[in-house]
Amino acid sequence: MYATDYHRASSVQEAVNLLSSRPEGKYLAGGMTLIATMKQRLAAPSDLVDLRHIPDLKGIAVEGRKVRIGAATPHSDVAGSAALRAVCPAICYLADRIGDPHVRHMGTIGGSIANNDPAADYPAAVLGLGATVVTDRRSIPADDFFVGLFETALEEGEIVTAVTFEAPEKAGYAKFDNPASRFALAGVFVSRGADGVRAAVTGAGADGVFRHRGMEDALASSWSGDALTKVVVDSAGMLSDLHADAEYRANLVKVMAKRAVAAAG
């Protein structure tokens, strides 16, 4: 690892000020990707500005069916939140399936979606719930936030502060995971709420997380796994690597979608 200077910010404004005077620096959320990349000497930020200890970025608030999850909230807190489980158990289930205990206690929802790994779980939840990503500058609808592989709508120096959403009537998540990393080879998050049906796919798309409109249309007509039987999942847009080729992933997407609907009830 290359030498770097560490800074622990106590407020969002302090974090912004620290990074603005250090153009080669990086924000540190959970560090599950950044630290590993630095250890491999594939990244060499001059400074790390730690966001994990900023009180305003932590915690889960549930008011009726309105949910706010602070960006620095670790996966383990999401998985174990009784208030969140009462209105949206699917996101608790998703968080409990991320990585291993170390990752779940260190990794954060803000870090996950800002990194936007194509095999990460949270992007599917954020997109599948039609959530809003709140930053220190603006609010970004999930449909506009995820741009491509490891790419988001975040501007230079912009900090994710929270994720907000209205808990849907029903939601479910299912993934086929790599047994070593527990990253998704294919994962599908489905929801049905006041704004209709959403189905978000992670781990499989060549351009990262995406909504499958064919599945959404089918589930809007009939909320059941059987409704997905005739839906076509095109392998042309799927990832293909040593873990699974495009055709296999396309099949997994449909299987996981059916399981997600069953989990949602």
C-alpha positions as CSV (number, residue, x, y, z in Angstrom):
1,M,0.0,0.0,0.0
2,Y,1.2,3.5,-0.8
3,A,1.5,6.1,1.9
4,T,-1.7,8.1,2.6
5,D,-2.8,10.6,5.2
6,Y,-5.9,9.7,7.3
7,H,-8.6,12.2,8.4
8,R,-11.6,11.5,10.6
9,A,-14.4,14.0,9.7
10,S,-16.9,14.9,12.4
11,S,-19.4,16.6,10.0
12,V,-20.3,16.6,6.4
13,Q,-19.0,20.1,5.9
14,E,-15.7,19.2,7.5
15,A,-15.4,16.3,5.2
16,V,-16.1,18.5,2.2
17,N,-13.5,21.1,3.4
18,L,-10.9,18.4,3.9
19,L,-11.3,16.9,0.5
20,S,-11.6,20.2,-1.4
21,S,-8.1,21.1,-0.3
22,R,-6.7,17.7,-1.2
23,P,-7.6,17.0,-4.8
24,E,-5.9,13.6,-4.8
25,G,-7.8,12.4,-1.8
26,K,-10.8,10.1,-1.5
27,Y,-13.8,9.7,0.8
28,L,-13.7,6.5,2.9
29,A,-17.0,4.9,3.7
30,G,-16.8,1.2,4.7
31,G,-13.6,0.8,2.7
32,M,-14.6,-2.7,1.5
33,T,-13.5,-1.9,-2.0
34,L,-11.1,1.1,-1.6
35,I,-8.8,-0.4,1.0
36,A,-8.5,-3.6,-0.9
37,T,-7.7,-1.7,-4.1
38,M,-5.1,0.3,-2.2
39,K,-3.5,-2.8,-0.8
40,Q,-3.1,-4.1,-4.3
41,R,-1.5,-0.7,-5.2
42,L,-4.2,-0.1,-7.8
43,A,-5.2,3.1,-6.1
44,A,-3.0,5.7,-4.4
45,P,-5.1,8.5,-2.9
46,S,-3.0,11.1,-1.1
47,D,-5.6,11.4,1.7
48,L,-8.5,9.4,3.1
49,V,-11.4,11.4,4.6
50,D,-13.3,8.9,6.8
51,L,-17.1,9.5,6.8
52,R,-18.1,6.6,9.2
53,H,-18.0,8.7,12.3
54,I,-20.3,11.6,11.2
55,P,-23.5,11.3,13.4
56,D,-25.7,12.8,10.7
57,L,-24.8,10.0,8.3
58,K,-25.8,7.2,10.6
59,G,-29.0,5.6,11.7
60,I,-32.4,4.3,10.4
61,A,-35.6,6.3,10.8
62,V,-39.0,4.8,10.0
63,E,-42.1,7.1,10.2
64,G,-45.2,5.2,9.0
65,R,-44.0,3.8,5.7
66,K,-41.4,6.5,5.0
67,V,-37.8,5.2,5.5
68,R,-34.5,7.0,5.8
69,I,-31.2,5.1,6.1
70,G,-28.1,7.2,6.8
71,A,-25.3,6.6,4.3
72,A,-22.8,5.5,6.9
73,T,-25.2,2.9,8.4
74,P,-23.5,-0.5,8.2
75,H,-25.2,-3.5,6.6
76,S,-25.5,-5.3,9.9
77,D,-27.6,-2.4,11.3
78,V,-30.0,-2.6,8.3
79,A,-30.2,-6.4,8.7
80,G,-31.0,-6.2,12.4
81,S,-33.4,-3.3,12.4
82,A,-36.8,-4.3,13.9
83,A,-38.4,-1.1,12.7
84,L,-37.2,-1.5,9.2
85,R,-38.2,-5.2,9.1
86,A,-41.7,-4.3,10.1
87,V,-42.3,-2.3,6.9
88,C,-39.7,-3.7,4.4
89,P,-38.3,-7.1,5.5
90,A,-36.8,-7.6,2.0
91,I,-34.1,-5.0,2.5
92,C,-33.2,-6.5,5.8
93,Y,-32.9,-9.9,4.2
94,L,-30.7,-8.5,1.4
95,A,-28.4,-6.8,3.9
96,D,-28.0,-10.0,5.9
97,R,-26.8,-11.8,2.7
98,I,-24.0,-9.4,1.9
99,G,-20.5,-10.8,2.3
100,D,-19.4,-12.1,5.7
101,P,-19.8,-10.7,9.2
102,H,-16.7,-8.5,8.8
103,V,-18.1,-6.9,5.6
104,R,-21.6,-6.5,7.1
105,H,-20.2,-4.7,10.2
106,M,-17.8,-2.4,8.2
107,G,-19.5,-1.9,4.8
108,T,-22.1,0.9,4.5
109,I,-25.1,1.4,2.2
110,G,-23.7,4.8,1.0
111,G,-20.3,3.2,0.1
112,S,-22.0,0.4,-1.7
113,I,-24.2,2.5,-4.0
114,A,-21.5,5.1,-4.5
115,N,-19.1,2.4,-5.7
116,N,-21.9,0.7,-7.8
117,D,-20.1,-2.6,-8.2
118,P,-22.1,-4.5,-10.9
119,A,-22.4,-7.5,-8.6
120,A,-23.4,-5.6,-5.4
121,D,-26.7,-6.1,-3.7
122,Y,-27.8,-2.7,-2.6
123,P,-28.0,-1.1,-6.0
124,A,-30.8,-3.6,-6.8
125,A,-32.7,-2.6,-3.6
126,V,-32.3,1.1,-4.2
127,L,-33.5,0.8,-7.9
128,G,-36.1,-1.9,-7.0
129,L,-37.6,0.3,-4.4
130,G,-37.6,3.5,-6.5
131,A,-35.6,5.1,-3.7
132,T,-34.1,8.5,-3.6
133,V,-30.3,9.0,-3.0
134,V,-29.8,12.1,-0.9
135,T,-26.4,13.9,-1.1
136,D,-24.9,17.0,0.4
137,R,-26.0,18.9,-2.7
138,R,-29.3,17.4,-4.0
139,S,-31.7,14.5,-4.2
140,I,-31.3,12.0,-7.0
141,P,-34.0,9.4,-8.0
142,A,-32.6,5.9,-8.2
143,D,-33.5,5.8,-11.9
144,D,-31.1,8.6,-12.6
145,F,-28.4,7.6,-10.1
146,F,-26.9,4.4,-11.5
147,V,-25.1,5.2,-14.8
148,G,-23.0,2.2,-15.7
149,L,-20.3,-0.2,-14.4
150,F,-18.9,1.5,-11.3
151,E,-20.4,4.8,-12.5
152,T,-23.1,7.0,-10.8
153,A,-24.5,10.5,-11.2
154,L,-22.3,11.7,-8.3
155,E,-20.2,14.7,-9.1
156,E,-16.6,15.2,-7.9
157,G,-16.6,15.5,-4.2
158,E,-20.3,14.9,-3.7
159,I,-21.2,12.9,-0.6
160,V,-24.1,10.5,-0.3
161,T,-25.8,11.3,3.0
162,A,-28.9,9.1,3.0
163,V,-31.2,6.8,1.1
164,T,-35.0,7.4,1.4
165,F,-38.0,5.5,0.1
166,E,-41.6,4.7,0.7
167,A,-42.0,1.1,1.9
168,P,-43.9,-0.9,-0.8
169,E,-46.9,-3.1,-0.2
170,K,-44.7,-6.1,-1.1
171,A,-41.0,-6.6,-1.8
172,G,-38.7,-9.6,-2.2
173,Y,-35.1,-10.3,-3.0
174,A,-33.3,-13.4,-4.3
175,K,-29.8,-14.0,-5.5
176,F,-27.6,-16.7,-6.8
177,D,-24.3,-15.9,-5.1
178,N,-20.7,-16.7,-5.7
179,P,-19.9,-19.1,-2.8
180,A,-16.6,-17.5,-2.0
181,S,-17.4,-13.8,-2.3
182,R,-21.2,-13.9,-1.9
183,F,-21.4,-11.3,-4.7
184,A,-24.4,-11.9,-6.9
185,L,-24.0,-13.9,-10.1
186,A,-27.6,-12.8,-10.5
187,G,-29.9,-11.1,-8.1
188,V,-33.4,-9.7,-8.5
189,F,-35.3,-7.3,-6.2
190,V,-39.0,-6.9,-6.9
191,S,-41.5,-4.6,-5.3
192,R,-45.2,-3.6,-5.7
193,G,-46.4,-0.3,-4.3
194,A,-48.4,2.8,-5.0
195,D,-46.3,3.7,-8.0
196,G,-46.6,0.2,-9.6
197,V,-44.2,-2.7,-9.9
198,R,-40.4,-2.6,-10.1
199,A,-37.9,-5.3,-10.9
200,A,-34.2,-4.6,-10.6
201,V,-31.5,-6.9,-11.6
202,T,-27.9,-7.0,-10.3
203,G,-24.9,-9.2,-10.9
204,A,-25.9,-10.0,-14.4
205,G,-26.0,-6.9,-16.6
206,A,-23.1,-5.9,-18.7
207,D,-23.8,-2.2,-17.8
208,G,-24.5,-2.9,-14.2
209,V,-27.8,-2.8,-12.3
210,F,-30.9,-2.4,-14.4
211,R,-34.7,-2.6,-14.4
212,H,-36.4,-5.3,-16.5
213,R,-39.5,-3.8,-18.0
214,G,-40.8,-7.1,-19.3
215,M,-40.9,-8.6,-15.8
216,E,-42.5,-5.4,-14.5
217,D,-45.3,-5.5,-17.1
218,A,-45.9,-9.2,-16.4
219,L,-46.0,-8.8,-12.6
220,A,-48.3,-5.7,-12.9
221,S,-50.8,-7.9,-14.7
222,S,-50.4,-10.8,-12.3
223,W,-48.3,-10.8,-9.1
224,S,-47.0,-14.4,-9.3
225,G,-44.0,-16.3,-10.3
226,D,-46.1,-18.0,-13.0
227,A,-46.5,-14.6,-14.7
228,L,-42.8,-14.6,-15.5
229,T,-42.7,-17.9,-17.3
230,K,-43.1,-16.4,-20.8
231,V,-40.9,-13.3,-20.1
232,V,-37.8,-13.2,-22.3
233,V,-34.5,-12.3,-20.6
234,D,-32.1,-11.5,-23.4
235,S,-28.6,-12.9,-22.9
236,A,-27.1,-10.3,-25.2
237,G,-27.0,-7.7,-22.4
238,M,-25.5,-10.1,-19.8
239,L,-22.1,-10.4,-18.3
240,S,-20.0,-13.4,-19.3
241,D,-17.0,-14.4,-17.2
242,L,-15.3,-17.4,-15.6
243,H,-18.1,-17.7,-13.1
244,A,-21.0,-17.8,-15.5
245,D,-21.6,-17.1,-19.2
246,A,-24.3,-14.8,-20.5
247,E,-26.8,-17.5,-21.3
248,Y,-26.5,-19.0,-17.8
249,R,-26.9,-15.6,-16.2
250,A,-30.0,-14.8,-18.3
251,N,-31.6,-18.0,-17.0
252,L,-30.6,-17.2,-13.4
253,V,-32.3,-13.8,-13.7
254,K,-35.7,-15.4,-14.4
255,V,-35.2,-18.1,-11.7
256,M,-34.2,-15.4,-9.1
257,A,-37.1,-13.2,-10.1
258,K,-39.6,-16.0,-9.5
259,R,-38.0,-16.7,-6.1
260,A,-38.1,-13.0,-5.2
261,V,-41.8,-12.8,-6.0
262,A,-42.4,-15.9,-3.9
263,A,-40.4,-14.4,-1.0
264,A,-42.5,-11.2,-1.3
265,G,-45.7,-13.2,-0.9
